[in-house]
């Protein structure tokens, strides 16, 4: 018996920030991936978050425009708001 598996493509979203950087845990709350700071902390500590393709365990890591954060099958591209 053969089973065909269809892999769901990851959703992509662009998120603009108007500062030079944002900390990873604050970004997870800002983009709506985490409900609270505690939820963001546990997501990072559990290895659920990738920054530029690598698992990031530092919730205070600075995320800058041009970076990509992947969490829960969504890739968030950080862009400069330019304001």
C-alpha positions as CSV (number, residue, x, y, z in Angstrom):
1,X,0.0,0.0,0.0
2,X,1.4,3.4,-1.0
3,X,0.4,6.5,0.9
4,X,0.8,9.9,-0.8
5,X,1.7,12.7,1.5
6,X,1.1,16.3,0.6
7,X,3.3,18.7,2.5
8,X,1.6,22.0,3.2
9,X,3.6,25.0,2.1
10,X,4.6,27.5,4.7
11,X,2.6,30.7,4.9
12,X,4.6,33.9,4.4
13,X,3.9,37.2,5.9
14,X,5.7,40.5,5.9
15,X,5.8,42.5,9.2
16,X,7.1,46.1,9.2
17,X,8.9,47.6,12.2
18,X,9.8,51.2,12.6
19,X,12.8,50.7,14.9
20,X,16.3,49.4,14.1
21,X,15.5,46.1,15.9
22,X,13.0,44.3,18.1
23,X,13.6,41.5,20.6
24,X,12.5,38.1,19.5
25,X,9.9,37.6,22.3
26,X,8.4,41.0,21.7
27,X,8.3,40.3,18.0
28,X,6.3,37.1,18.6
29,X,3.7,39.1,20.5
30,X,3.8,41.9,18.0
31,X,3.0,39.6,15.0
32,X,0.4,37.7,16.9
33,X,2.2,34.3,17.1
34,X,2.3,34.4,20.9
35,X,-0.6,35.4,23.1
36,X,1.6,36.8,25.9
37,X,5.2,37.3,27.0
38,X,5.1,34.0,28.9
39,X,3.8,32.2,25.9
40,X,6.5,33.7,23.7
41,X,9.1,32.7,26.3
42,X,8.0,29.1,26.3
43,X,7.8,28.9,22.5
44,X,11.5,30.1,22.3
45,X,12.6,27.8,25.2
46,X,10.9,24.8,23.6
47,X,12.8,25.3,20.3
48,X,9.7,26.2,18.3
49,X,11.2,29.3,16.8
50,X,13.7,29.6,13.9
51,X,15.6,32.7,13.1
52,X,17.0,32.8,9.6
53,X,16.6,29.0,9.3
54,X,18.2,28.1,12.6
55,X,16.5,27.2,15.9
56,X,16.9,30.2,18.3
57,X,16.8,29.7,22.0
58,X,17.5,33.3,23.0
59,X,14.3,35.2,23.6
60,X,16.2,38.5,23.8
61,X,17.8,38.0,20.4
62,X,17.7,41.2,18.3
63,X,15.7,40.8,15.2
64,X,16.4,43.3,12.4
65,X,14.8,44.1,9.0
66,X,15.8,41.5,6.5
67,X,15.6,38.6,9.1
68,X,13.1,35.8,8.8
69,X,11.4,34.3,11.9
70,X,9.6,31.0,11.4
71,X,7.1,29.7,14.0
72,X,4.0,27.5,13.7
73,X,4.5,26.9,9.9
74,X,4.5,30.7,9.2
75,X,7.5,32.6,8.0
76,X,7.5,36.2,9.0
77,X,9.8,38.5,7.0
78,X,10.8,41.6,9.0
79,X,10.8,44.7,6.9
80,X,11.7,48.4,7.6
81,X,8.6,50.5,7.9
82,X,10.6,53.5,6.9
83,X,8.8,56.0,9.1
